[in-house]
Structures are given as structure tokens and as C-alpha cells.
Amino acid sequence: MAVVAAGLLCAANPKVEQAKAQLKDGKFEQAISALEAEHKAKPKDDEVRLALADAKLQYGESVMNDRQLPPFRKYPTALRQFRQVLELDKNNKKAQSNIALIEGIYKQMGRPVPQ
């Protein structure tokens, strides 16, 4: 019985694996959409929750570092993603660091931090 349980723990969710492949291809919105639907269907599934947090983190970092986007577009979007990461994974250090960075930029400019 323990062997069967161990085998189940190793079995990856195919929707999570598909979303990871989409992330590698830069298809952030598609991956997030699929993972959000899977998370809604399986809210207690840690694999799905953490995959969704990672997808949002990757998307936020992609937007934050996009030189084509002006700051008034990229920072609020990225900040929203990083905050959602913390809702899913409250101890995510990268999201915490990125939030602090963006909030610091707004404070340096003397502008209100987007909510």
C-alpha cells in the first residue's frame, strides 16, 4: 500500500505539466488561465497552488522587466501579480522582494503605490 501511495505522490498533474510547458514558451496568460481553472476545481491541491504562484511570479517578472512597456503600465501589472503570488504562497521571497522593489520605485518618485 505504501508503494502505491508513493507512486501517486510522484504522479504529476498533466495540467500543471502543460502549464509549465506554456510558461517556457512565454505563454503566461494561457498557463495562468489553465492553472486558475485547475486551482478552482482542486483548491486543496498544493501542486496546482504552487504552480499557479510560480506562473504568476514568472509573468510578473516578465512584465516588470519588459523594456518595451512604460513604467505606468508594467509596474502596476507586475505588482498585482506579485501580490497574488503571496496570496497563494505567503512566504515567497522573490515576490516579497519584487514588491519591495516596485514600492520603493514609487516612493522614490513621490507617487502613491498602486493598490
Order of alpha helices (4+ residues) and beta strands (2+ residues): alpha-alpha-alpha-alpha-alpha-alpha
